[in-house]
Amino acid sequence: MRPGLLIAAFALGGAAAAGVLHAAPRLERALAARPALLVEERRLASDADPRRFVEALAASVAKREAYFETPEGVEPARFDELGLGVDVDATLLAVERARRVRSTHERLGSVFVPEPEPLVVPVEYELDRGRAHEFLAALARRLDRAPVNARLDLQGHRRVHEAPGRALDVSESLRGIEGGERRDLARFTLTFVALEPGVTGEELATVDVTRVLSSFETDFSKKPRSRVPNITTAARYLNGVIIGPGQIFSFNHVVGPRTEERGFRNAPVIVADELEPGLGGGVCQVASTLFAAAMLGGLDIVERRSHSRPSGYAPLGLDATVIYPKVDLRLRNPYDTPLMLHAFLPNGGVLRVELLGREPPGKVEHFFAAQTPEPFTRRVVVKPDLLPGTVDRRQKGNSGYDGTSTLLTTLADGTRRARTYASKYYPVPEVYWVAEGVDLASLPPLPEGAVGVEVSTEGNPIDGERGDSREP
């Protein structure tokens, strides 16, 4: 190699080495200029998988706790119960945008200060409105308070003052969640709508309890004694209740759930045409007694269903069945004055319901006309646990009826007014329980009005066409 070339090569090598030495400080400055990425105060490392990072964040957010402020205190909830969570895809886009900004910082690191501020990545949240609505609706069932009407406790000799109620405004409360906090231990405010009582103390004072609009009595002395506590309890809930002018009365609302905590006990109820023990047996007799008094008093029927079979304690057409909370008895006061219910037991075997507050509109008579009876069947249930040869007639059968009630009111001037409504009573099967091996031909002949025999080994089959047929 010529001396000149050798000198040039050494010169180039020295320049390259010097370039490397000068590049090292710039790289250090660039690395120092790289700002940290913070997502919900969590540092996203440069070598971390962004999706796994965001998905882990979403799982953590789902477990966050929130609290709803209520008049009684606070109600806890988790974010996932409310349908609150992280929108993973939208948050990933925000992370990628922040990473591009960080790359720009790295390329221009030489002009940045050695310790730049961290880049805060916004988390994108989402709300499942359907799930939030379901949660609030369930919360409403626990937090709603029905208004209390003013009434007289005739047995306790005291005046019950009116009190406003409240109902959760689900839509407005949902908007509060949408615009609320997203941090752990977030607090949301619930919105309630005030419910005013239908009867005030001022209206109560106008009830003239010396005037009896109508009354009706039913006898339960020959019924199972287990029904007595339920009849007494239901009558106690009705006694002294005021129905304001034009107001709709709900039996289920006033008497409430038939639970042991509220004083109800097990007694026979009708289930799929047969009698079985059930909580609240006997309450239907109270509803029927009230309905009969209401019909004789000229009240309007808003909702009423007859029993599936004739009741035995009320005339056909003057009975009513109630099944909490599905089947209700609802009546409207058509008068311009309030009415008071007086439900009591004048003796140990009779229930009496009176409507107090005004004179009767006239003489009211009830007539029931039935169409051609519908035949019933014989139901034979084979019971493997019965002693051999046992034949037990469990229930007498009855024909069914489609009927029409007519209420005829004769006013003082001789004018007559009539109104009608329908009732349906299904056929009641004759029921035999027999042991295995019993010859069905040995059973007595079918009674009058019966056609056909049903044989079952399933106990008490449910008639699906009638839905929930449990009648207390």
Sequence and secondary structure as in RCSB ss.txt:
>XXXX:A:sequence
MRPGLLIAAFALGGAAAAGVLHAAPRLERALAARPALLVEERRLASDADPRRFVEALAASVAKREAYFETPEGVE
PARFDELGLGVDVDATLLAVERARRVRSTHERLGSVFVPEPEPLVVPVEYELDRGRAHEFLAALARRLDRAPVNA
RLDLQGHRRVHEAPGRALDVSESLRGIEGGERRDLARFTLTFVALEPGVTGEELATVDVTRVLSSFETDFSKKPR
SRVPNITTAARYLNGVIIGPGQIFSFNHVVGPRTEERGFRNAPVIVADELEPGLGGGVCQVASTLFAAAMLGGLD
IVERRSHSRPSGYAPLGLDATVIYPKVDLRLRNPYDTPLMLHAFLPNGGVLRVELLGREPPGKVEHFFAAQTPEP
FTRRVVVKPDLLPGTVDRRQKGNSGYDGTSTLLTTLADGTRRARTYASKYYPVPEVYWVAEGVDLASLPPLPEGA
VGVEVSTEGNPIDGERGDSREP
>XXXX:A:secstr
  HHHHHHHHHHHHHHHHHHHHHHHHHHHHHHH   EEETTEEE TTS HHHHHHHHHHHHHT EEEEEETTEEE
EEEHHHHTEEE HHHHHHHHHHHHHHHHHHHHTGGGS SS   EEE   EEE HHHHHHHHHHHHHHH B  B  
EEETTTTEEE  B EEEE HHHHHHHHHTS  STTEEEE  EEEE  SS HHHHTT  TT EEEEEEEE TTS G
GGHHHHHHHHHHHTT EE TT EEEHHHHH    GGGT  EEEEEETTEEEEEETTTHHHHHHHHHHHHHHTT E
EEE    SS  SSS TTS    BTTTB  EEE  SSS EEEEEEEEETTEEEEEEESS  SSEEEEEEEE S B 
EEEEEEEETTS TT EEEEE  B BEEEEEEEEEE TTS EEEEEEEEEE  B EEEEEETT  GGGS    TTE
EEEEEESSSS   GGG    B 
